[in-house]
């Protein structure tokens, strides 16, 4: 499961980078697309943060189980 979450994080970071590039390449007249991509970037950041938190929680649980076994 950890590998799947890491792959998802990687794909989200790739999409975030693509949105950042799109914003950089927009003309000054196209503010609506800039707002849409900015919103996507915030959403990607939120999801990445939550998925990383899930990995940390899982790793702490594994470490705690290891301690209990020893």
N, CA and C atoms as an extended XYZ file, in Angstrom:
210
Properties=species:S:1:pos:R:3:atomname:S:1:resname:S:1:resid:I:1 pbc="F F F"
N         0.820       -1.187        0.000 N   UNK     1
C         0.000        0.000        0.000 CA  UNK     1
C         0.875        1.266        0.000 C   UNK     1
N         1.999        1.186        0.704 N   UNK     2
C         2.900        2.338        0.772 CA  UNK     2
C         3.373        2.742       -0.623 C   UNK     2
N         3.700        1.765       -1.438 N   UNK     3
C         4.169        2.033       -2.803 CA  UNK     3
C         3.080        2.714       -3.627 C   UNK     3
N         1.836        2.293       -3.472 N   UNK     4
C         0.725        2.902       -4.207 CA  UNK     4
C         0.541        4.357       -3.810 C   UNK     4
N         0.649        4.632       -2.520 N   UNK     5
C         0.499        6.005       -2.045 CA  UNK     5
C         1.647        6.865       -2.550 C   UNK     5
N         2.855        6.336       -2.524 N   UNK     6
C         4.006        7.078       -3.044 CA  UNK     6
C         3.854        7.360       -4.533 C   UNK     6
N         3.339        6.406       -5.282 N   UNK     7
C         3.095        6.614       -6.717 CA  UNK     7
C         2.039        7.697       -6.938 C   UNK     7
N         0.996        7.681       -6.124 N   UNK     8
C        -0.055        8.690       -6.224 CA  UNK     8
C         0.508       10.074       -5.912 C   UNK     8
N         1.331       10.168       -4.876 N   UNK     9
C         1.959       11.442       -4.528 CA  UNK     9
C         2.807       11.939       -5.707 C   UNK     9
N         3.540       11.043       -6.314 N   UNK    10
C         4.384       11.408       -7.449 CA  UNK    10
C         3.548       11.934       -8.612 C   UNK    10
N         2.440       11.279       -8.889 N   UNK    11
C         1.574       11.734       -9.988 CA  UNK    11
C         0.945       13.088       -9.675 C   UNK    11
N         0.547       13.289       -8.415 N   UNK    12
C        -0.025       14.575       -8.018 CA  UNK    12
C         1.015       15.693       -8.135 C   UNK    12
N         2.249       15.409       -7.744 N   UNK    13
C         3.310       16.405       -7.875 CA  UNK    13
C         3.577       16.733       -9.337 C   UNK    13
N         3.483       15.741      -10.198 N   UNK    14
C         3.659       15.963      -11.631 CA  UNK    14
C         2.544       16.857      -12.181 C   UNK    14
N         1.321       16.585      -11.789 N   UNK    15
C         0.187       17.412      -12.223 CA  UNK    15
C         0.316       18.836      -11.690 C   UNK    15
N         0.788       18.970      -10.465 N   UNK    16
C         0.997       20.292       -9.872 CA  UNK    16
C         2.033       21.066      -10.685 C   UNK    16
N         3.125       20.409      -11.043 N   UNK    17
C         4.168       21.040      -11.845 CA  UNK    17
C         3.624       21.473      -13.199 C   UNK    17
N         2.782       20.639      -13.780 N   UNK    18
C         2.188       20.979      -15.076 CA  UNK    18
C         1.298       22.219      -14.950 C   UNK    18
N         0.533       22.316      -13.862 N   UNK    19
C        -0.310       23.497      -13.655 CA  UNK    19
C         0.541       24.740      -13.442 C   UNK    19
N         1.657       24.602      -12.720 N   UNK    20
C         2.559       25.742      -12.531 CA  UNK    20
C         3.122       26.219      -13.866 C   UNK    20
N         3.499       25.291      -14.721 N   UNK    21
C         4.008       25.655      -16.049 CA  UNK    21
C         2.937       26.334      -16.885 C   UNK    21
N         1.709       25.841      -16.775 N   UNK    22
C         0.608       26.439      -17.529 CA  UNK    22
C         0.406       27.883      -17.100 C   UNK    22
N         0.462       28.142      -15.801 N   UNK    23
C         0.304       29.510      -15.303 CA  UNK    23
C         1.423       30.403      -15.834 C   UNK    23
N         2.636       29.884      -15.843 N   UNK    24
C         3.770       30.677      -16.330 CA  UNK    24
C         3.626       31.037      -17.810 C   UNK    24
N         2.978       30.179      -18.572 N   UNK    25
C         2.867       30.383      -20.021 CA  UNK    25
C         1.596       31.118      -20.441 C   UNK    25
N         0.729       31.464      -19.490 N   UNK    26
C        -0.512       32.152      -19.839 CA  UNK    26
C        -0.246       33.615      -20.186 C   UNK    26
N        -1.078       34.135      -21.062 N   UNK    27
C        -0.983       35.556      -21.372 CA  UNK    27
C        -1.646       36.349      -20.243 C   UNK    27
N        -1.390       37.626      -20.214 N   UNK    28
C        -1.949       38.471      -19.156 CA  UNK    28
C        -3.456       38.605      -19.269 C   UNK    28
N        -4.021       38.333      -20.414 N   UNK    29
C        -5.463       38.479      -20.630 CA  UNK    29
C        -6.269       37.307      -20.088 C   UNK    29
N        -5.625       36.205      -19.777 N   UNK    30
C        -6.342       34.978      -19.433 CA  UNK    30
C        -6.289       34.709      -17.924 C   UNK    30
N        -6.941       35.554      -17.145 N   UNK    31
C        -6.911       35.429      -15.692 CA  UNK    31
C        -7.798       34.288      -15.183 C   UNK    31
N        -8.841       33.922      -15.926 N   UNK    32
C        -9.729       32.859      -15.456 CA  UNK    32
C        -9.000       31.517      -15.403 C   UNK    32
N        -8.186       31.222      -16.404 N   UNK    33
C        -7.411       29.979      -16.388 CA  UNK    33
C        -6.378       29.995      -15.280 C   UNK    33
N        -5.807       31.165      -14.996 N   UNK    34
C        -4.836       31.278      -13.913 CA  UNK    34
C        -5.497       30.925      -12.576 C   UNK    34
N        -6.707       31.400      -12.365 N   UNK    35
C        -7.438       31.099      -11.124 CA  UNK    35
C        -7.748       29.605      -11.016 C   UNK    35
N        -8.124       29.003      -12.117 N   UNK    36
C        -8.431       27.571      -12.121 CA  UNK    36
C        -7.190       26.761      -11.772 C   UNK    36
N        -6.079       27.072      -12.395 N   UNK    37
C        -4.841       26.322      -12.133 CA  UNK    37
C        -4.295       26.597      -10.738 C   UNK    37
N        -4.489       27.795      -10.233 N   UNK    38
C        -4.083       28.103       -8.868 CA  UNK    38
C        -4.888       27.259       -7.885 C   UNK    38
N        -6.178       27.135       -8.134 N   UNK    39
C        -7.028       26.288       -7.296 CA  UNK    39
C        -6.597       24.831       -7.355 C   UNK    39
N        -6.239       24.372       -8.555 N   UNK    40
C        -5.760       22.995       -8.693 CA  UNK    40
C        -4.476       22.786       -7.897 C   UNK    40
N        -3.584       23.764       -7.928 N   UNK    41
C        -2.321       23.654       -7.197 CA  UNK    41
C        -2.584       23.539       -5.700 C   UNK    41
N        -3.495       24.367       -5.180 N   UNK    42
C        -3.842       24.272       -3.759 CA  UNK    42
C        -4.442       22.909       -3.425 C   UNK    42
N        -5.279       22.389       -4.316 N   UNK    43
C        -5.885       21.073       -4.099 CA  UNK    43
C        -4.829       19.972       -4.124 C   UNK    43
N        -3.898       20.067       -5.064 N   UNK    44
C        -2.812       19.080       -5.122 CA  UNK    44
C        -1.973       19.132       -3.851 C   UNK    44
N        -1.646       20.352       -3.396 N   UNK    45
C        -0.865       20.489       -2.162 CA  UNK    45
C        -1.589       19.860       -0.974 C   UNK    45
N        -2.894       20.097       -0.889 N   UNK    46
C        -3.686       19.540        0.207 CA  UNK    46
C        -3.664       18.011        0.167 C   UNK    46
N        -3.899       17.449       -1.000 N   UNK    47
C        -3.923       15.989       -1.145 CA  UNK    47
C        -2.557       15.381       -0.852 C   UNK    47
N        -1.512       16.000       -1.352 N   UNK    48
C        -0.154       15.504       -1.105 CA  UNK    48
C         0.145       15.521        0.383 C   UNK    48
N        -0.231       16.606        1.048 N   UNK    49
C        -0.002       16.719        2.489 CA  UNK    49
C        -0.740       15.619        3.248 C   UNK    49
N        -1.979       15.374        2.902 N   UNK    50
C        -2.767       14.339        3.583 CA  UNK    50
C        -2.205       12.943        3.319 C   UNK    50
N        -1.781       12.683        2.094 N   UNK    51
C        -1.209       11.371        1.774 CA  UNK    51
C         0.123       11.156        2.494 C   UNK    51
N         0.935       12.210        2.599 N   UNK    52
C         2.184       12.093        3.343 CA  UNK    52
C         1.905       11.853        4.824 C   UNK    52
N         0.866       12.496        5.350 N   UNK    53
C         0.458       12.254        6.730 CA  UNK    53
C         0.011       10.816        6.936 C   UNK    53
N        -0.682       10.279        5.963 N   UNK    54
C        -1.112        8.888        6.036 CA  UNK    54
C         0.085        7.942        6.067 C   UNK    54
N         1.093        8.227        5.248 N   UNK    55
C         2.311        7.409        5.251 CA  UNK    55
C         3.015        7.498        6.606 C   UNK    55
N         3.098        8.699        7.172 N   UNK    56
C         3.734        8.865        8.481 CA  UNK    56
C         2.971        8.089        9.552 C   UNK    56
N         1.650        8.173        9.506 N   UNK    57
C         0.819        7.454       10.470 CA  UNK    57
C         1.043        5.951       10.349 C   UNK    57
N         1.083        5.469        9.129 N   UNK    58
C         1.309        4.044        8.886 CA  UNK    58
C         2.689        3.633        9.397 C   UNK    58
N         3.700        4.429        9.116 N   UNK    59
C         5.059        4.105        9.555 CA  UNK    59
C         5.178        4.116       11.078 C   UNK    59
N         4.495        5.036       11.741 N   UNK    60
C         4.505        5.059       13.203 CA  UNK    60
C         3.829        3.814       13.762 C   UNK    60
N         2.750        3.385       13.107 N   UNK    61
C         2.062        2.167       13.542 CA  UNK    61
C         2.941        0.939       13.388 C   UNK    61
N         3.676        0.873       12.295 N   UNK    62
C         4.593       -0.248       12.062 CA  UNK    62
C         5.707       -0.231       13.103 C   UNK    62
N         6.238        0.954       13.390 N   UNK    63
C         7.315        1.069       14.387 CA  UNK    63
C         6.813        0.679       15.770 C   UNK    63
N         5.602        1.078       16.080 N   UNK    64
C         5.031        0.739       17.390 CA  UNK    64
C         4.818       -0.766       17.503 C   UNK    64
N         4.364       -1.388       16.427 N   UNK    65
C         4.183       -2.848       16.443 CA  UNK    65
C         5.513       -3.559       16.610 C   UNK    65
N         6.555       -3.017       15.977 N   UNK    66
C         7.892       -3.605       16.119 CA  UNK    66
C         8.365       -3.528       17.558 C   UNK    66
N         8.103       -2.390       18.222 N   UNK    67
C         8.484       -2.223       19.628 CA  UNK    67
C         7.748       -3.223       20.508 C   UNK    67
N         6.477       -3.423       20.235 N   UNK    68
C         5.673       -4.346       21.046 CA  UNK    68
C         6.130       -5.803       20.876 C   UNK    68
N         6.658       -6.124       19.700 N   UNK    69
C         7.120       -7.486       19.460 CA  UNK    69
C         8.439       -7.758       20.148 C   UNK    69
N         9.229       -6.698       20.345 N   UNK    70
C        10.537       -6.872       20.999 CA  UNK    70
C        10.350       -6.810       22.456 C   UNK    70
